[in-house]
Amino acid sequence: MDLEPLNMPMLYGRVAIALAALSHSLFATLVVGSAVIGAVVATLAHMTDQPRYRRLGHMIAFALVVSTATISFFGVSLVFALNIFWPQFWHKIFRIMFWPFVLEGLLFFGEAVFAYAWYYLWDWSSTAGWRRNVHLAFGWLAAVCAVVAMFFIDITASYMLTPHPTDSSWANILNPTMIDLDLHRWFGNLTWSGFAIAALCGAAFLLARAEEDRRFYRWAGGVCFGVGFGALLIMPVIGYQYLLHVRYAEPQAFHTLMLGARSWLFDLVALLYGLIAVLGSLYMLRVIRSSSRPDSAARVILPMSLAVLIIAWLVFAMPYHLQHIPFLSRLTDAEINPLGKMQPNKYFAIVALVFFGLLNWILFLRSFTGSASWWKTGVMSVQDHGNQKILITVALCAMLTMLSMGWVRETARAYNGYLIYGVTTLEDERATYDGKPAP
């Protein structure tokens, strides 16, 4: 039976699915990353029996439960949007990816059950005997279910961009970009979740009145920031491999992103990535400077490293094809910016961002050790309040980066007219909107 067309521009459907998908993915990535971080923190609490680890684990468990409930709402909204605005596409992708979708749904259900049990049975973590071990197992089971569920979703996301070949189930699953996308999202989830939890600690610090609470949130924010920043440094390495596979599997999509009309989105991601590296290094500089000895080597290294990072960030974020930047043509007639060339300028810039970021990160981790570590000593000051605001800003930049990277991947298909690259086009869905069959 033919359905009555929507009688609206296809643009409305594209906007609706973009909002639903990006909202869903933002909380889905937060669930995966916070589940893994929470399980590790719970393990440290189990092994060391230190109250601060148990308190941080409880806070992450609460954030995980809230995120799981939120993702349920956005997940249902996404499926409704697909059925309403893109029914032919949804029918085709569901048929091709039936088992990955079914397994992902079962694993999400398992993650929700274990996450809720982990949070609502938190009293078990402070008991002795089998209850304490079972409670820790709940945290790890929630993390495993979340990670494996992400694996099955990444199968679908990578298949839509690089479906080679299309007549084999295993080849569709292990398509050219599947492993790279999954690894990239692994560390992307840890980056976003680490920074997001650090921002929650920063906000709690600003609202706290008791000295003990502020001292805890200062420590917890630093720990979660360290996780996020460490994962951030690995992402360019995997991202390079991911783009390399896109280049050889779908050259048209690669050209669109790196040299064509959507290359400005890559510049946006580069701008946000470099900004996170610079702001994160500024946070580490302020933390270490406030607690280290006057003759500490870190006081000399970190300002120089921060200066290098700022220069590298500016080079890395520079556009090459100026004519693709929206509205820039009104300011200049130039089409090429030679300083924004990928090879070698941007390669040198990203190496500098990773190397000096790693140097700062190592110095920051060292500041946690010893009897005079920064989070144990000193009274709260105005600088501490500024540090928490930096953590919140970094988290906002990380959120925008996650959304931008999802937008980049999807626009590589949509700009060239595909819903599934080389398989299903936007025009195949034309009848849904105006009742006219695809030409």
N, C-alpha and C positions, 0 to 999 in steps of 0.2 A: 504494500500500500504506500503510495506517494504521500509524503508529508507536505503540509502547506509551508511555503518558503517564509523565511523570517522577514523579507522585504526591508532590509536594512543594509547599509554598506558593510563590506567585509571588514573594514577597519575596526568597526565596533567589536566584532568577534575577536580580532587580533588583540585589541586592548584588553578585553575581558579575560582572555586566556593568559595574557602576559601578567596581569595583576594576580590572578589566581595561582599561577604556577610559581611566580617569584615569591609570593607570600608563603606558599607551602614549602618551597625549597629553603627559605630562610630559616624557618623553625625546624625543618627536617635535619638540616646540617647542624643546628644547635643541639638537637637531641642526640645525634651520633657523637659529636665531640664531647658534650658534657657527660654522656654515659661512660665514655672511656676515661676521661679525667676523674670522674667521680669514683669509678671502680679502683683506680690507682690510689687515690687519696684514702679510700676506705681500707685498702690493703695496708697502707702505711699506718693508719690508725690501729688496725688489727695487730700489726707487728710491734709498733712502738708504744701503744697505749697512751699516746699523748693527746690531751684534750683538744688542742688546736686542730689537729687533723680530723678528729671526730666532728668537731663543730663545722669545719669547712666541708666535710663530706655530707653532713646533714643539710647544709645550705645548697650544695649542688644537687642533692636528691630532690629537694623541694623545687628547684629550678627545672629539673628533669621532668617532674610530674606536671608542672604547669605547661612546659613546652609540649609534652606528649598530648595533653588535652587540647592545646591550641592547634597542633598539627592534625589532629583528628578532624577538627572543624574545617580547616583549610583543605585537607585531603578530600573530604566529601564535597566541598565547594568546587574543587578542581574537576572532579568526576562529573558533577552536574554541568559545569561549564563546557566540558568536552562533549557531553551528550547533546547539549543545546546548540552550541555554535559550530562544532566540528564532528558531527555524527559519523560521516563516512571515514574520516581519519581515525576516529576512536575505534570504530568497528575493525578497521584493518590492523591497527597496531595491537589491539587486544587479541585478535586472532593469532597474529605472529608471535606475540610475547605472552601468550596465555599462562604458561607455567611460571615464568619469572614474576608475573603479576600476582598469581595465586600464592606463590611462596613468599613474596614480599609482604602480602597481606597477613599471612599466618605469622611471619616473623615479627611484624609490627604489633600484632596482638600479643605475642609472647613478650616483647619488650615492654608493652604497657603493663601487663600482669606483673612481671618481675620488678619493674620500676616502682609501681604502686606498693607492692609488698615490701620492697626495700625501704621506702619512705615511711609507710604507716606502721611498720614493725621495727622502727629505729631503736626502741628500747632494748631489743635483742643484742644490739652492738655493744652494750655495756654489761652484759651478763657473761657468765662463764658456761663452758660446756658446748653442746651441739647447737644451741640456738645462735650463738655468736658466729659459728662457722657457716651455718645455713644463711644467716643474714648477709654475710660477705658474699656467699654464692649468689644470692639474689642480685647484688650489684653487678657481678661479673656476667651473669646470664642476661641481664638487661643490656649490658654493653655488647655482648656477642650477638644478640638478636638484632640490635640496632646496626651494627657494622655489616652483618651479612645481608640484612634488608637493603642497605645502601648499595651493596654489590649488585643485587638484582635490579634495582632502579637504574644503576649506571649502565647495565646491559642495554636497557631501552634507550637511554639518553645517547649513548655512543652509537648505537645502531642507527638512530635517525640521522646522524651526520655522516657515518661511514658504513653503509650497509653492503659489505662485499663478502661473498656473493649473497644474493637474496634467496637462493633456493635451498639452503642448507641451514638447519636449526643451529647446529654447533658453530657454523661459520658466522651466523648472525650474532650468536652469543659472544664468541671470541673474535669480534670484528677488529679491524686494525687499531682502533683507538680505545678499546674497552679497558685494558689494563692500565694504560696511562691516565685515563680519566678517573678511574677508581683510586689510583694512588694519589693523584693530584687532589681529589676531593678528601681523601684521608687526612692529608696535612692541612688542607684548607679548612676542614671542619675543626681540627684541633686549634688552628689559628683563630678562627672566628669565635669558637666557644671559650678558649682561654682568655681572649680579650674581653668577651662579653661578661664572663664571670668576674674578671678583674674590675670591670666597670661597675658591676653590681656592688662589689666590695668598696669601690671608691665612693659610690653614692651613699652606702651605709655608713662609711667613715664620716662623710660630711654631715649626716643626720644624727650620728651617735653623740651622746652626751657623756658617757662614762669613759674614763681614761683606758680601762681594760678593753672595752669594746673597740675603741679607736686603734689601740695597739694591735688587736687581733686582725681587724680589717686591713690595716696597713701591711701586715705580714701576708694575709691571704691574697690581697690584691697583687703583691709582688710575686708570689708563687704562681698564680694563674697567668699573670703577665709573662713570666719566664717561659711557661709552656707555650703560650701563643706566639711569642717572638721566636722561640727556637724552631717551631714548625714553619713560621713565615720564611725562614732562611732556606728551607729545603724546597719550597714551592717553585722557584724559578728553574731549578734543575729538572724537575719532573715536567713543568710546563713547557720547557724547550723540547723535550722528547715528544710531548703530546702534539705540539704544533708541527714537529717534523713528520709525524705519522699522518696528520691531517694534510700536510703538503703533498705527500706522495699518494695518499688514498683519494683525496678530493681536491685537486689543484685549484679548481674554481673557488671553492670555499676558502682555501688558504689565501688566494689572491684577494678576495673580498675583504678579509680581515687584516691582512698585513700591508697591502698595497692599494686596495680599491676604496670604494665609497664608504666602507665601514671601518677603515683603519683608524679613524679618530677614536673609536671605542677602545682599541688596544692602547692608544695613548692615554685614555682616561684611566684604564686599569694600571698602566705604568705610573701615572701621576699619583694615584691613591696608594699603590704599593710603596713608592719612594717616600710618600708623606708618612706612612706608618713607620717605616724604618727610621726616618728622621725624628719624629715625635717620640718613638720608643727609645731611641738613643738619648734624646733630651731628658726623658724620664729617668733613665739609668744614670746619666751624668748628675742630675740633681740629687738622686738618692745616695750615690756614692760620695759626692762632694760633701754632703751634710753629715756623713758618718766616718769618713776615712781620716787618717792622720794627715797633717799638713804636708809631710814629705812623701806621701803615697804616690807611686808611679801612675796609678789610675787617674789622679788629678791632672797629670800632664797628658796622658794618652787619650782620654775621653774627649776633651775639647778639640784636639787635632783630628780625631776620628770623626767627630760630628761635623767638622768643616768639610772633610772629604765627602761625607755622606750627602751633604747639601748640594755640593757640586755634581756628584754622581746622579742625584735625584733630578736635578734640572736637565741634565743631558738625557737621562733615560726617558723623561716625560716629554721631551721635545718632539713635535710632529715632523714628519719628513715630507709628506704630500700635503701642502698647505691648502690646496683647493678642496680637499675633502673635509676640512674643519667647518662646521656649520657657521655661517655668517662672517667668517674670516675674510672672505673675498671682498667685503665692503671696506676693509681696512688696508688691504694690500693686493697688488696684482701678481706678486710672486707665487709660483706654484711649488717650488722646492725649497726646503730648508736644509742645506748641506750638513749642518751640525746634528740634525736628527736622523742621520743615516744609521741603519741598523748595524751594518758591518763597516768599520770596527767600533764606531762610537758607542752605540747602545750596548754592545757586548762588553766593552771595557767598563761602562757605567754599572751594569748589573753585577759584574764581578766585584767591583768596588763596594756596591751595596751589600752583597753577601759577605765578603771578606771582613770589612770593617764592622758590619753588623754582628758577625760572629765574634769578633774581638771584643766588642762592647758587651755582648751577651755573656761571654766567659768571665769577664771582670765583674759583671753583675752577679753571676752565680757565686763567685768567690766571696762577695759581700755578705752572703747568707751564713758563712761559716765563721767559727771562732766565737769567743766569749763576748767580743765587742761588735758583733754583727749589727747591721743598721736597724733591723726590726726589733732588737732587744733594748737598745740604748737610746738615750736622748728623750727630751720632752717634745710634745707635739708643738709644731710651729706653723707659721703661715705657709712655709714652703711645703709642708705636708699636705695642706689643703690644695695648693697648686698642683702637686703631684697627682692627686686623685682626679682633678679636672683633666689632666693630661690622659689618664687612663680612660676616662669617659670619652674623650675626643678620639683616642685611638680605636676604641670599640666602634664608634660611629663610622670611622673611616673603613674599618674592617667590614662592617655591615654593607656599606656602599660598594666595597670591592667585591664581596660575594654576589651582590645583585648584578653588578656590572659584568662579572665573568659569566654568569648565567645568560645575561643579555647578549654578550659577545657570541657565545656558542649557538644560541638560537637564531640570531640574526644572520649568521653565516648561511643558514638554510633559507630563512624566510626572504632575505633580500634577493636571492636568486630564484625565488618562486617555488620553493619546495617545503613540504611538510615532512616528508621522509626523503632525504637527498637521493635524487635519481630514481625514485620509486613513486612517490605521491606528490602532486603539485597543489598549489593553492587553488588553481583553476578547477581541479577535480572536485572541490567543495562548492563550486559556484552555484549549483542548483539549490543548496541549502539557503542561500541568501536571496536570489532573485528568480529561482525556479528554472533558469536556463541551464541546459546541460553544458559540460565543459567542451570547448571547441576541439 
